[in-house]
């Protein structure tokens, strides 16, 4: 067996996985306030190159598809202020430093970016805004929309989406009146299919409703 990498700092946790397009194998090192990713071509997994050297108070996670890196990060922008709610940046395949990152989905004081999933032709972004979890669909041409919810108060998040070359987005949905449900949505046609729902014995959803009321504090 050949040792490829060993983390000397025991405050970091290590993980390993493939990128979305299966082109790279990446080792992720994460601590409470810092992270670092190093990757190698999957066809010849020998030399791992760092995407951006670890810095205190800078966290990032990266994935690769369509010839570029997409990175979720809280790294400071041109104004020097950290993106505390995180943002998405892109970088070329040969990226080795944060100077090569370019802002794509800007940081917002009102929207927290939790995660993202890359697909051919669009990106699904998991967000929190105004106390709700929602999914934003960002098209390759810049158009964007949100996955529709059935109620004014709910929880929604990405499910397992193993293949990038599909128009079907799989996600989880639940509310105070809807048991945990798995849907898949065709982002091209708008068709939605229910795949699974947690059974609740004796529960009749028709006897309940969900409302959301804003009150000045």
C-alpha positions as CSV (number, residue, x, y, z in Angstrom):
1,X,0.0,0.0,0.0
2,X,1.2,3.5,-0.8
3,X,0.6,6.4,1.5
4,X,-0.9,9.3,-0.5
5,X,-1.6,11.8,2.2
6,X,-1.5,12.1,6.0
7,X,-2.9,15.0,8.0
8,X,-0.5,16.2,10.7
9,X,-3.0,18.5,12.4
10,X,-5.3,16.4,14.6
11,X,-7.9,19.2,14.8
12,X,-8.9,18.4,11.2
13,X,-11.2,15.6,10.0
14,X,-10.5,13.9,6.7
15,X,-12.8,12.7,4.0
16,X,-12.4,11.4,0.4
17,X,-14.7,11.2,-2.6
18,X,-15.1,11.7,-6.3
19,X,-16.2,14.8,-8.1
20,X,-19.6,15.0,-9.8
21,X,-18.0,14.3,-13.2
22,X,-15.8,11.4,-11.9
23,X,-12.7,13.2,-13.2
24,X,-11.1,13.8,-9.8
25,X,-10.6,12.1,-6.5
26,X,-10.5,14.7,-3.7
27,X,-9.4,14.6,-0.1
28,X,-11.2,17.1,2.1
29,X,-9.7,18.3,5.4
30,X,-12.1,20.3,7.7
31,X,-11.8,21.8,11.1
32,X,-14.2,24.1,13.0
33,X,-13.1,27.3,11.2
34,X,-11.0,26.2,8.3
35,X,-11.0,23.7,5.4
36,X,-8.8,22.5,2.6
37,X,-9.3,20.4,-0.5
38,X,-6.7,18.6,-2.5
39,X,-7.5,16.6,-5.7
40,X,-5.9,14.3,-8.2
41,X,-7.0,13.0,-11.6
42,X,-9.1,9.8,-11.1
43,X,-7.4,8.2,-14.1
44,X,-4.0,8.5,-12.4
45,X,-4.5,9.1,-8.6
46,X,-1.0,9.8,-7.5
47,X,-0.2,13.5,-7.0
48,X,-2.8,15.6,-5.1
49,X,-2.9,19.3,-5.7
50,X,-4.4,21.8,-3.2
51,X,-7.3,23.9,-4.6
52,X,-6.6,26.7,-2.1
53,X,-4.3,26.5,0.9
54,X,-6.1,26.5,4.3
55,X,-6.6,29.8,6.0
56,X,-8.2,30.4,9.5
57,X,-11.8,31.6,9.2
58,X,-12.0,30.5,5.6
59,X,-14.2,27.4,4.8
60,X,-14.9,26.0,1.4
61,X,-16.1,22.8,-0.4
62,X,-15.7,22.1,-4.1
63,X,-17.2,20.0,-6.9
64,X,-16.3,19.8,-10.6
65,X,-18.4,19.6,-13.7
66,X,-18.3,20.9,-17.3
67,X,-14.7,21.9,-17.1
68,X,-14.7,24.0,-14.0
69,X,-14.8,24.0,-10.2
70,X,-17.8,25.3,-8.4
71,X,-17.0,26.2,-4.7
72,X,-19.2,27.1,-1.8
73,X,-17.2,29.4,0.5
74,X,-17.3,32.1,3.2
75,X,-14.0,33.6,1.9
76,X,-13.9,37.4,1.9
77,X,-14.7,39.3,-1.3
78,X,-13.0,42.3,-2.8
79,X,-14.3,44.5,0.1
80,X,-12.4,42.3,2.6
81,X,-15.5,41.3,4.4
82,X,-16.2,37.6,5.0
83,X,-19.2,36.0,3.3
84,X,-20.8,34.8,6.5
85,X,-23.8,33.4,4.7
86,X,-21.6,31.8,2.1
87,X,-21.5,32.3,-1.7
88,X,-20.6,30.3,-4.8
89,X,-17.5,30.9,-6.8
90,X,-16.0,29.2,-9.9
91,X,-12.4,28.4,-10.8
92,X,-10.6,26.8,-13.7
93,X,-9.7,23.1,-13.6
94,X,-6.1,23.8,-12.8
95,X,-6.9,26.0,-9.9
96,X,-4.3,26.1,-7.0
97,X,-5.0,29.4,-5.3
98,X,-7.9,31.5,-4.1
99,X,-6.8,34.3,-6.4
100,X,-8.2,32.2,-9.3
101,X,-11.7,32.1,-7.8
102,X,-14.4,34.2,-9.4
103,X,-17.7,35.1,-7.7
104,X,-20.7,33.4,-9.3
105,X,-23.6,33.5,-6.8
106,X,-22.9,36.6,-4.7
107,X,-23.1,36.7,-0.9
108,X,-26.4,37.9,0.6
109,X,-27.1,39.2,4.1
110,X,-30.6,37.7,3.8
111,X,-29.9,34.3,2.2
112,X,-27.8,31.5,3.7
113,X,-26.4,29.0,1.1
114,X,-26.3,25.5,2.6
115,X,-25.4,23.3,-0.3
116,X,-25.5,22.9,-4.0
117,X,-25.7,20.1,-6.7
118,X,-24.4,20.4,-10.2
119,X,-26.3,19.1,-13.2
120,X,-25.9,19.4,-17.0
121,X,-27.5,22.7,-17.8
122,X,-28.5,23.9,-14.3
123,X,-27.4,24.0,-10.6
124,X,-29.7,23.3,-7.6
125,X,-28.9,25.5,-4.6
126,X,-30.1,24.7,-1.1
127,X,-30.8,27.9,0.8
128,X,-32.3,29.3,4.0
129,X,-34.3,32.6,3.8
130,X,-36.8,34.2,6.1
131,X,-36.9,31.1,8.3
132,X,-37.6,28.7,5.4
133,X,-35.4,26.1,3.6
134,X,-35.8,26.4,-0.1
135,X,-34.3,25.2,-3.4
136,X,-33.2,27.6,-6.1
137,X,-32.7,26.4,-9.7
138,X,-30.0,28.4,-11.5
139,X,-29.9,27.8,-15.3
140,X,-26.8,27.9,-17.5
141,X,-28.2,31.0,-19.2
142,X,-28.6,32.9,-15.9
143,X,-32.3,32.4,-15.5
144,X,-33.4,31.3,-12.0
145,X,-36.5,30.0,-10.2
146,X,-37.5,28.3,-7.0
147,X,-38.9,24.9,-6.5
148,X,-42.6,25.5,-5.6
149,X,-43.9,24.5,-2.2
150,X,-47.5,23.4,-1.4
151,X,-47.7,25.4,1.8
152,X,-46.6,28.8,3.2
153,X,-44.4,27.1,5.9
154,X,-42.3,24.1,5.1
155,X,-38.9,22.5,5.0
156,X,-37.2,21.5,1.7
157,X,-33.8,20.1,0.9
158,X,-31.7,18.2,-1.6
159,X,-32.0,14.4,-1.7
160,X,-29.7,11.9,-3.3
161,X,-29.0,13.0,-6.9
162,X,-26.4,10.6,-8.3
163,X,-26.5,11.5,-11.9
164,X,-25.8,15.0,-13.4
165,X,-27.1,14.2,-16.9
166,X,-30.8,14.2,-15.9
167,X,-33.6,16.8,-15.8
168,X,-35.0,15.1,-12.7
169,X,-34.2,16.8,-9.4
170,X,-34.9,14.7,-6.3
171,X,-35.7,16.5,-3.0
172,X,-37.2,16.0,0.4
173,X,-40.2,18.0,1.6
174,X,-42.1,18.2,4.9
175,X,-44.3,20.6,6.9
176,X,-46.4,20.7,10.0
177,X,-49.2,19.1,8.0
178,X,-47.3,17.1,5.3
179,X,-45.3,14.0,6.5
180,X,-41.7,13.6,5.2
181,X,-42.0,13.2,1.4
182,X,-39.6,12.5,-1.4
183,X,-40.4,14.2,-4.7
184,X,-38.6,14.3,-8.0
185,X,-39.2,17.3,-10.3
186,X,-38.5,17.5,-14.0
187,X,-36.9,21.0,-14.3
188,X,-37.7,21.1,-18.0
189,X,-41.4,20.2,-18.0
190,X,-42.4,21.1,-14.5
191,X,-43.8,17.6,-13.9
192,X,-43.5,16.5,-10.3
193,X,-43.7,12.9,-9.0
194,X,-44.1,11.7,-5.4
195,X,-41.8,8.8,-4.8
196,X,-42.3,8.1,-1.1
197,X,-44.1,9.5,2.0
198,X,-43.7,8.5,5.6
199,X,-46.9,6.8,6.7
200,X,-48.6,8.3,9.8
201,X,-51.2,6.0,11.2
202,X,-54.6,7.6,11.7
203,X,-53.6,10.9,10.3
204,X,-55.9,12.8,7.9
205,X,-54.2,15.7,6.2
206,X,-57.5,17.1,5.1
207,X,-58.3,17.9,8.8
208,X,-55.5,20.4,9.1
209,X,-54.0,23.4,7.4
210,X,-50.7,25.4,7.6
211,X,-50.6,29.1,7.9
212,X,-47.7,31.6,8.3
213,X,-48.4,34.8,10.2
214,X,-46.0,37.7,10.5
215,X,-46.3,39.8,13.6
216,X,-44.3,43.0,14.5
217,X,-42.1,42.4,17.5
